[in-house]
Structures are given as structure tokens and as C-alpha cells.
Amino acid sequence: MPNQSYLEGMRCPSCGSYEPLRIEIRTVIEFNDNGSDELYDLTWDEDNYCECVECNFTGVVKDFEEKKV
């Protein structure tokens, strides 16, 4: 079933799996001396690393964007 949230419009070009995908992200984490509690601004763009967990195909996010027919 096509993704309808964070991964909407994405699919593995090799095996056709919609999820799960591993994506390199950028984030901001609030740290104190005891560690971290808060994650902020989880983002990625089309040039970030992306990997299909099902078949291990790797590329960048734009490689996983479904082509509109």
C-alpha cells in the first residue's frame, strides 16, 4: 500500500517496497550533562543517503521518489 505520511511518494526502485527505508537526516538535539531528551527539526532532502531495508538497495532520496505516469 502506498505511503501516506512521512514517506509519501517514496518507493524502492529495485524491489518496489514502500517501507521501511533508512534515510540520512539532519536534526537538532538538546543536550545537557545527563544526555539528551529532545529531538527537533528532523529533515532530509533529495540528496540525502537512502537505503531499502528489504533488499539493501542504496542511493539518495530522489532515487526513491515514485515516478508519476
C-alpha positions in Angstrom: 0.0 0.0 0.0 1.5 3.4 -0.9 2.8 5.6 1.9 0.6 8.4 3.1 2.7 10.2 5.7 6.4 10.8 6.1 7.4 8.6 3.2 4.6 9.7 0.8 5.7 9.4 -2.8 8.6 7.1 -2.0 9.2 3.5 -3.0 12.3 1.3 -3.6 13.1 1.4 -7.3 14.7 -2.0 -7.0 12.2 -4.2 -5.2 9.1 -2.0 -5.1 8.9 -2.0 -1.3 7.3 1.1 0.3 9.0 0.7 3.7 11.0 0.6 5.8 13.6 2.9 4.4 16.8 4.1 6.2 17.3 7.8 5.5 20.2 10.0 6.5 18.7 13.0 8.3 19.7 16.3 9.8 18.4 17.2 13.3 19.0 19.4 16.3 19.2 17.7 19.7 19.0 19.4 23.1 21.9 18.1 25.3 22.6 18.6 28.9 25.2 16.9 31.1 22.9 13.9 31.7 22.3 13.2 28.0 19.6 14.3 25.6 15.8 14.3 25.7 14.5 16.3 22.8 14.8 15.9 19.1 13.9 18.9 16.9 13.6 19.5 13.2 14.1 16.1 11.6 14.7 16.9 8.0 16.2 15.5 4.8 16.3 16.5 1.1 16.6 14.7 -2.2 20.4 14.3 -2.0 20.5 12.5 1.4 21.5 8.8 1.6 18.6 6.3 1.4 18.5 2.5 1.8 15.8 0.0 1.4 15.7 -2.4 4.4 14.0 -5.1 2.3 16.6 -5.5 -0.5 19.5 -3.3 0.6 19.3 -1.1 -2.5 21.1 2.2 -1.8 21.0 5.6 -3.4 19.8 9.0 -2.5 16.2 10.1 -1.6 15.5 11.3 -5.1 16.2 7.8 -6.4 13.3 6.5 -4.2 10.7 9.0 -5.5 8.0 7.3 -7.4 7.8 8.3 -11.0 4.4 9.8 -12.0 3.0 8.2 -15.1 
